């Protein structure tokens, strides 16, 4: 397997925030409440899965609505979330993290809309 071609800066036009649940908030009844805090900011691009792409994605992950591509960042997991554009009210749950070719060059974050 050959090393993937390095993406150009124009392939990642949006400033995105990766969030992680630090889990320190508690409700009045003592139950843990998700407390999403910034983990890192990255430049990335978002592909909305529609039509044939969505059908292909459904075979592996039925809830995939977007695929975020960004440069490799260690520590991003499927337990995190993404705000796809700075200042956006949208939040995406990361359902899978794919390290392109396992070369630590580029990540694909398979995401679905957070409820």
N, CA and C of each residue as an Amber inpcrd file, in Angstrom:
protein
   345
   0.8420000  -1.1690000   0.0000000   0.0000000   0.0000000   0.0000000
   0.8920000   1.2380000   0.0000000   0.6000000   2.1640000  -0.8820000
   1.4160000   3.3700000  -0.9620000   0.8650000   4.4430000  -0.0310000
   1.7330000   5.3510000   0.3360000   1.3610000   6.4310000   1.2360000
   0.3910000   7.3650000   0.5160000  -0.6780000   7.8090000   1.1910000
  -1.6360000   8.6950000   0.5310000  -1.0250000  10.0490000   0.2170000
  -1.5320000  10.6670000  -0.8500000  -1.0770000  11.9960000  -1.2430000
  -1.5020000  12.9890000  -0.1790000  -0.6130000  13.8630000   0.2040000
  -0.9260000  14.8550000   1.2240000  -1.9280000  15.8490000   0.6640000
  -2.9440000  16.1470000   1.4310000  -3.9950000  17.0710000   1.0020000
  -3.4840000  18.5020000   0.9920000  -4.0660000  19.3000000   0.1080000
  -3.7240000  20.7110000   0.0280000  -4.5240000  21.4880000   1.0650000
  -4.0480000  22.6870000   1.3890000  -4.7350000  23.5100000   2.3810000
  -6.1750000  23.7920000   1.9720000  -6.4410000  23.9330000   0.6810000
  -7.7830000  24.2090000   0.1910000  -8.7630000  23.0690000   0.4080000
  -8.2510000  21.8650000   0.6920000  -9.1270000  20.7250000   0.9650000
  -9.7670000  20.8230000   2.3430000  -9.2520000  21.7080000   3.1870000
  -9.7290000  21.8600000   4.5540000 -10.1200000  23.3250000   4.8030000
 -11.2650000  23.7700000   4.2480000 -11.5970000  25.1970000   4.2970000
 -12.2370000  25.6830000   5.5990000 -12.6600000  24.7860000   6.4870000
 -13.4110000  25.2160000   7.6640000 -12.6520000  24.9440000   8.9540000
 -12.7650000  25.8880000   9.8910000 -12.1970000  25.7110000  11.2240000
 -13.2310000  24.9460000  12.0440000 -12.8600000  23.7850000  12.5340000
 -13.7790000  22.9120000  13.2610000 -13.2800000  22.7030000  14.6840000
 -14.2130000  22.4590000  15.5720000 -13.8630000  22.1990000  16.9650000
 -14.2320000  20.7630000  17.3010000 -13.2670000  20.0180000  17.8130000
 -13.5080000  18.6610000  18.3000000 -13.7970000  18.7850000  19.7920000
 -14.9040000  18.1920000  20.2230000 -15.3200000  18.2560000  21.6250000
 -15.1860000  16.8930000  22.2890000 -14.8490000  16.9000000  23.5730000
 -14.8370000  15.6450000  24.3390000 -15.6860000  15.8370000  25.5840000
 -16.2570000  14.7500000  26.0340000 -17.0960000  14.7600000  27.2260000
 -16.1910000  14.5940000  28.4430000 -16.0870000  15.6480000  29.2410000
 -15.2550000  15.5620000  30.4440000 -16.0430000  14.9890000  31.6160000
 -17.3720000  14.9380000  31.4900000 -18.2330000  14.2140000  32.4150000
 -18.1650000  14.6110000  33.8620000 -17.9910000  15.8800000  34.1510000
 -17.9140000  16.2660000  35.5560000 -19.2000000  16.9080000  36.0690000
 -20.1280000  17.2290000  35.1730000 -21.3700000  17.8650000  35.5960000
 -22.3280000  16.8200000  36.1700000 -23.0810000  17.2050000  37.1730000
 -24.0700000  16.3260000  37.8080000 -25.4080000  17.0420000  37.8520000
 -26.4710000  16.2680000  37.6580000 -27.8190000  16.8340000  37.7750000
 -28.1750000  16.9570000  39.2500000 -29.3250000  17.5720000  39.5420000
 -29.7740000  17.7200000  40.9260000 -29.9850000  16.3650000  41.5930000
 -30.3120000  15.3400000  40.7790000 -30.5350000  14.0050000  41.3390000
 -29.2320000  13.1920000  41.4260000 -28.1150000  13.8110000  41.0450000
 -26.8250000  13.1390000  41.1520000 -26.3880000  12.3590000  39.9300000
 -27.1790000  12.3810000  38.8620000 -26.8030000  11.6830000  37.6360000
 -25.7850000  12.4980000  36.8410000 -24.8920000  11.7870000  36.2090000
 -23.8590000  12.4200000  35.3910000 -24.4950000  13.0480000  34.1510000
 -24.1070000  14.2670000  33.8410000 -24.5760000  14.9720000  32.6500000
 -23.3680000  15.1930000  31.7450000 -23.5500000  14.9360000  30.4530000
 -22.4540000  15.1550000  29.5050000 -22.0320000  16.6160000  29.5450000
 -20.7580000  16.8520000  29.6870000 -20.1880000  18.1940000  29.7170000
 -19.1620000  18.2650000  28.5910000 -19.5740000  18.7660000  27.4230000
 -18.7260000  18.7940000  26.2310000 -17.8180000  20.0090000  26.2460000
 -16.5110000  19.7560000  26.2590000 -15.4980000  20.8080000  26.2790000
 -14.5840000  20.6560000  25.0590000 -13.9960000  21.7640000  24.5730000
 -13.0960000  21.6660000  23.4150000 -11.8880000  20.7760000  23.7030000
 -11.5960000  19.8790000  22.7620000 -10.4110000  19.0300000  22.8100000
  -9.3110000  19.6500000  21.9470000  -9.6860000  20.0290000  20.7180000
  -8.7540000  20.6930000  19.8100000  -9.5320000  21.3680000  18.7000000
  -8.8780000  22.2620000  17.9780000  -9.4510000  22.8790000  16.7790000
  -8.6280000  22.3940000  15.5940000  -9.3210000  22.0830000  14.5060000
  -8.6600000  21.5790000  13.3060000  -9.2390000  22.2730000  12.0780000
  -8.4940000  22.2420000  10.9910000  -9.0120000  22.6550000   9.6960000
  -9.5250000  21.3940000   9.0230000 -10.7280000  21.4780000   8.4510000
 -11.2850000  20.2890000   7.8280000 -12.3010000  20.6180000   6.7500000
 -12.7220000  19.5780000   6.0740000 -13.7590000  19.6850000   5.0530000
 -14.8570000  18.6930000   5.3740000 -16.0840000  19.0530000   5.0330000
 -17.2240000  18.1850000   5.3230000 -17.8890000  17.7530000   4.0310000
 -18.1330000  16.4640000   3.9210000 -18.9130000  15.9100000   2.8170000
 -20.2210000  15.4170000   3.4080000 -21.3310000  15.9440000   2.8980000
 -22.6450000  15.4660000   3.3220000 -22.9320000  14.2110000   2.5100000
 -23.2680000  13.1120000   3.1750000 -23.5360000  11.8690000   2.4510000
 -24.9760000  11.8740000   1.9670000 -25.1190000  11.8280000   0.6480000
 -26.4470000  11.8130000   0.0400000 -26.4450000  10.8050000  -1.0990000
 -27.6300000  10.4020000  -1.5020000 -27.7600000   9.5190000  -2.6550000
 -26.9380000   8.2620000  -2.5330000 -26.1190000   7.9950000  -3.5380000
 -25.3380000   6.7600000  -3.5850000 -24.3260000   6.6730000  -2.4470000
 -23.6780000   7.7970000  -2.1280000 -22.7150000   7.7850000  -1.0230000
 -23.3990000   7.3730000   0.2680000 -24.6040000   7.9030000   0.5130000
 -25.3180000   7.5490000   1.7320000 -25.6780000   6.0700000   1.7270000
 -26.0970000   5.5550000   0.5880000 -26.4430000   4.1410000   0.4750000
 -25.2290000   3.2680000   0.7970000 -24.0600000   3.6140000   0.2500000
 -22.8430000   2.8510000   0.5300000 -22.4650000   2.9650000   2.0050000
 -22.6020000   4.1370000   2.5690000 -22.2710000   4.3210000   3.9780000
 -23.2210000   3.5330000   4.8720000 -24.4850000   3.4160000   4.4500000
 -25.4700000   2.6760000   5.2430000 -25.0890000   1.2150000   5.4270000
 -24.3510000   0.6620000   4.4820000 -23.9860000  -0.7420000   4.5850000
 -23.0350000  -0.9700000   5.7570000 -22.2920000   0.0570000   6.1360000
 -21.3450000  -0.0640000   7.2430000 -21.8790000   0.6370000   8.4900000
 -22.2910000   1.8780000   8.3430000 -22.7900000   2.6860000   9.4450000
 -24.1090000   3.3300000   9.0150000 -25.2540000   2.8280000   9.4540000
 -26.5230000   3.3080000   8.9270000 -26.8660000   4.7580000   9.2400000
 -26.2410000   5.3740000  10.2210000 -26.6130000   6.7300000  10.6090000
 -25.6600000   7.8060000  10.1090000 -24.7460000   7.4830000   9.2290000
 -23.7590000   8.4530000   8.7680000 -24.4370000   9.5480000   7.9570000
 -24.2470000  10.8090000   8.3680000 -24.7960000  11.9310000   7.6140000
 -23.6930000  12.8020000   7.0290000 -22.4820000  12.7260000   7.5890000
 -21.3620000  13.5260000   7.1100000 -20.0540000  12.7730000   7.2880000
 -19.1200000  13.0780000   6.3990000 -17.7550000  12.5800000   6.5570000
 -16.8580000  13.8060000   6.6150000 -16.1680000  13.9590000   7.7330000
 -15.2440000  15.0700000   7.9410000 -13.8460000  14.5710000   7.6140000
 -13.1080000  15.3160000   6.7840000 -11.7230000  14.9790000   6.4970000
 -10.8400000  16.0790000   7.0640000  -9.7900000  15.6570000   7.7450000
  -8.8590000  16.5900000   8.3670000  -7.4790000  15.9550000   8.4380000
  -6.4920000  16.7490000   8.7400000  -5.1570000  16.1980000   8.9540000
  -5.1800000  15.3400000  10.2320000  -4.2460000  14.4160000  10.3270000
  -4.1810000  13.4970000  11.4690000  -3.9490000  14.2630000  12.7710000
  -4.7330000  13.9230000  13.7820000  -4.5540000  14.4230000  15.1410000
  -4.6780000  13.2220000  16.0640000  -3.6570000  12.9620000  16.8550000
  -3.6960000  11.8350000  17.7900000  -4.7340000  12.0980000  18.8710000
  -5.4470000  11.0580000  19.2630000  -6.3600000  11.1540000  20.3900000
  -7.8160000  11.3470000  20.0370000  -8.1440000  11.6020000  18.7770000
  -9.5470000  11.7450000  18.4000000 -10.1840000  10.3570000  18.3760000
 -11.3340000  10.2170000  19.0570000 -12.0040000   8.9190000  19.1590000
 -13.4760000   9.0360000  18.7630000 -14.1290000   7.8890000  18.6800000
 -15.5470000   7.8530000  18.3340000 -16.4430000   8.2490000  19.5110000
 -15.8680000   8.6470000  20.6190000 -16.6520000   9.1190000  21.7660000
 -16.7160000  10.6460000  21.8020000 -16.2250000  11.2740000  20.7290000
 -16.1570000  12.7310000  20.6740000 -17.2060000  13.2850000  19.7160000
 -17.2800000  14.5960000  19.6540000 -18.2010000  15.3120000  18.7670000
 -17.4330000  16.3680000  17.9840000 -18.0800000  16.8690000  16.9160000
 -17.4780000  17.9020000  16.0670000 -18.4930000  19.0280000  15.8600000
 -18.0210000  20.2710000  15.9920000 -18.7790000  21.4300000  15.5170000
 -18.1490000  21.7480000  14.1660000 -18.8890000  21.4540000  13.0430000
 -18.2580000  21.4630000  11.7210000 -17.8160000  22.8130000  11.1760000
 -18.3530000  23.8960000  11.6740000 -17.9040000  25.2200000  11.2340000
 -17.9240000  26.1210000  12.4480000 -16.8990000  26.9480000  12.5680000
 -16.8150000  27.8380000  13.7110000 -18.0640000  28.7050000  13.7790000
 -18.7080000  28.7550000  14.9160000 -19.9130000  29.5400000  15.1020000
 -21.1920000  28.8250000  14.7020000 -21.0860000  27.5950000  14.2500000
 -22.2630000  26.8270000  13.8250000 -23.0350000  26.3140000  15.0260000
 -24.3500000  26.1610000  14.8510000 -25.1580000  25.5740000  15.9120000
 -25.2610000  24.0590000  15.7440000 -24.7310000  23.5140000  14.6380000
 -24.7580000  22.0720000  14.4000000 -23.6720000  21.3810000  15.2180000
 -24.0070000  20.1800000  15.6890000 -23.0290000  19.3320000  16.3600000
 -23.1850000  17.9350000  15.7990000 -22.0570000  17.3070000  15.4620000
 -22.0510000  15.9630000  14.9080000 -21.3910000  15.0040000  15.8850000
 -21.9930000  13.8360000  16.0760000 -21.3770000  12.7800000  16.8760000
 -20.4400000  11.9900000  15.9710000 -19.2420000  11.7370000  16.4200000
 -18.3030000  10.9130000  15.6460000 -18.6470000   9.4510000  15.9140000
 -18.9620000   8.7000000  14.8510000 -19.2870000   7.2840000  15.0180000
 -18.1080000   6.3870000  14.6610000 -17.1860000   6.8800000  13.8350000
 -16.0040000   6.0970000  13.4650000 -14.8810000   7.0450000  13.0710000
 -13.6600000   6.6580000  13.3880000 -12.4660000   7.4170000  13.0180000
 -11.6120000   6.5240000  12.1410000 -11.3660000   6.9490000  10.9090000
 -10.5550000   6.1580000   9.9800000  -9.2440000   6.8860000   9.7100000
  -8.1400000   6.2350000  10.0060000  -6.8040000   6.7590000   9.7430000
  -6.4350000   6.3060000   8.3290000  -6.4640000   7.2250000   7.3640000
  -6.2520000   6.8930000   5.9540000  -4.9470000   6.1280000   5.7590000
  -5.0640000   4.8450000   5.4310000  -3.8950000   4.0130000   5.1690000
  -3.0340000   3.7350000   6.3780000  -3.4790000   4.1230000   7.5580000
  -2.7080000   3.9550000   8.8060000  -1.3500000   4.6370000   8.7450000
  -1.2770000   5.7630000   8.0130000  -0.0170000   6.4920000   7.8820000
   0.0420000   7.7500000   8.7470000  -0.9880000   8.0020000   9.5500000
  -1.0350000   9.1850000  10.4130000  -0.8590000  10.4780000   9.6250000
  -1.5310000  10.5540000   8.4630000  -1.4820000  11.7460000   7.6220000
  -2.8350000  12.4500000   7.6130000  -3.9020000  11.6710000   7.4320000
  -5.2340000  12.2380000   7.2980000  -6.2450000  11.3580000   8.0270000
  -7.2680000  11.9930000   8.5950000  -8.3470000  11.2730000   9.2610000
  -9.6570000  11.4980000   8.5320000 -10.4900000  10.4660000   8.5380000
 -11.8790000  10.5870000   8.1290000 -12.7090000  10.3450000   9.3800000
 -13.5640000  11.3050000   9.6960000 -14.4420000  11.1830000  10.8530000
 -15.8420000  10.9540000  10.3210000 -16.3710000   9.7460000  10.4990000
 -17.7230000   9.4130000  10.0500000 -18.6600000   9.8770000  11.1460000
 -19.5950000  10.7430000  10.7990000 -20.4190000  11.4220000  11.8020000
 -21.9110000  11.3280000  11.5020000 -22.6950000  11.5420000  12.5600000
 -24.1400000  11.6750000  12.4130000 -24.5650000  12.8880000  13.2250000
 -25.7120000  13.4490000  12.8690000 -26.2170000  14.6230000  13.5800000
 -26.4940000  14.2520000  15.0250000 -26.0300000  15.0670000  15.9480000
 -26.2870000  14.8430000  17.3750000 -27.7020000  15.2790000  17.6950000
 -28.3280000  14.5510000  18.5780000 -29.7050000  14.9020000  18.9670000
 -29.7210000  15.8450000  20.1340000
